[in-house]
């Protein structure tokens, strides 16, 4: 009964070239739905011997390249951010929300925080930077970008 009612409504809605939305449903949505149920029933076969390791290598390489891009971008707002850990929630919080007030607790996040740099990370990141920022005692300070150093709108 519901199917019949919906089918009649779709037949009454024009789609294109003299066809209606019920035609669209039969042409696209029904086969797509069947494919999804087949995927759910059968699963997705993964070549764990060859393709998965290759995909993992590509993903790791891309991650490294994107991490360098991120470091270049974020250090244009805060030089010490070159040394930050992009996976650290507290460091991302400082950069993005430093100085903001938590609506639930009323607590204001600090505008800046200092973090230690593991020596191995410091050496690798210093070597990767064109002009690495100077840091003292293997620690760096992150601060939220200010209105003055944040470009509003598209890059010139």
C-alpha positions in Angstrom: 0.0 0.0 0.0 2.7 2.5 0.9 4.8 1.3 -2.1 1.8 2.0 -4.4 1.2 5.4 -2.9 4.8 6.5 -3.3 5.1 5.0 -6.8 2.0 7.1 -7.8 3.5 10.2 -6.3 6.8 9.7 -8.1 5.0 9.0 -11.4 3.3 12.4 -11.0 6.7 14.2 -10.8 8.4 15.1 -14.0 12.1 14.3 -14.3 13.4 14.8 -17.9 12.7 13.9 -21.5 9.1 12.9 -20.8 10.2 10.6 -17.9 9.1 10.9 -14.3 10.9 10.3 -10.9 9.6 6.7 -10.8 11.6 6.1 -14.0 14.6 7.7 -12.2 14.1 5.4 -9.2 14.0 2.3 -11.4 17.0 3.4 -13.5 19.3 4.6 -10.7 18.2 4.2 -7.1 16.9 0.6 -7.2 20.1 -0.8 -8.8 22.2 1.3 -6.4 20.2 -0.1 -3.4 20.7 -3.6 -4.6 24.4 -3.1 -5.0 24.6 -1.8 -1.4 22.8 -4.8 0.0 25.1 -7.1 -2.0 28.1 -5.3 -0.5 26.7 -5.6 2.9 25.9 -9.3 2.4 29.2 -10.3 0.7 31.6 -7.7 2.1 34.4 -6.1 0.1 37.3 -8.3 -0.9 40.7 -6.7 -0.2 43.9 -8.0 -1.7 45.8 -8.0 1.6 48.9 -9.6 0.1 49.7 -7.0 -2.6 47.3 -4.1 -2.9 46.8 -3.3 0.7 50.5 -2.9 1.5 51.0 -0.7 -1.6 48.0 1.4 -0.6 49.5 1.8 2.9 52.8 2.9 1.5 51.1 5.5 -0.7 49.0 6.8 2.2 52.0 7.1 4.5 53.9 9.0 1.8 51.0 11.3 1.2 50.6 11.9 4.9 54.2 12.9 5.2 53.9 15.4 2.3 50.7 16.8 3.6 52.1 17.2 7.1 55.0 19.3 5.7 52.4 21.5 3.8 50.4 21.9 7.0 53.6 22.8 8.9 54.5 25.5 6.3 51.0 26.9 6.4 50.5 26.9 10.2 54.1 28.3 10.9 53.2 31.3 8.7 50.9 32.3 11.6 53.0 31.0 14.5 56.7 30.3 13.7 57.1 27.7 16.5 54.2 25.8 15.1 56.7 24.2 12.7 57.6 21.9 15.6 54.0 21.0 16.7 52.5 17.6 16.6 49.6 17.8 14.2 47.9 14.8 15.9 48.0 16.5 19.4 44.5 17.6 20.4 45.8 20.1 22.9 48.2 21.7 20.4 45.5 22.0 17.7 43.2 23.4 20.4 45.7 26.0 21.3 46.3 27.1 17.7 42.6 27.1 16.7 40.8 28.1 19.9 43.4 29.8 22.1 41.7 32.7 24.0 38.2 31.3 23.3 35.8 30.8 26.2 34.3 27.3 26.8 30.5 27.8 26.7 29.8 25.0 29.1 32.5 25.5 31.8 33.1 29.2 31.3 36.9 28.5 31.2 39.0 30.6 28.8 41.6 28.6 26.9 45.1 30.1 27.2 46.2 32.2 24.3 49.6 30.4 24.3 51.1 27.2 25.7 54.6 25.7 25.7 55.3 22.1 24.7 58.4 20.0 24.8 60.0 18.7 21.6 61.5 15.2 21.6 65.1 15.5 20.5 64.7 13.1 17.5 61.6 15.1 16.3 63.6 18.3 16.7 66.5 17.2 14.6 64.2 15.8 11.8 62.0 18.9 11.7 64.9 21.3 11.9 66.5 19.5 8.9 63.2 19.6 6.9 62.6 23.4 7.4 64.0 25.9 5.0 64.6 28.3 7.9 63.7 26.6 11.1 62.6 28.8 14.0 64.9 28.9 17.0 63.7 27.2 20.1 65.2 27.2 23.5 65.6 24.1 25.7 63.8 21.9 23.1 60.5 23.5 23.9 58.2 25.7 21.7 55.3 28.0 22.3 52.1 27.9 20.3 49.8 30.8 20.3 46.5 31.4 18.6 46.8 33.6 15.4 45.7 37.2 16.0 43.5 39.2 13.7 46.5 41.1 12.5 48.3 38.0 11.1 45.3 36.2 9.6 44.5 37.0 6.0 40.8 37.5 5.5 39.6 36.3 2.2 41.5 34.6 -0.6 45.3 34.8 -0.9 46.5 37.8 -3.0 
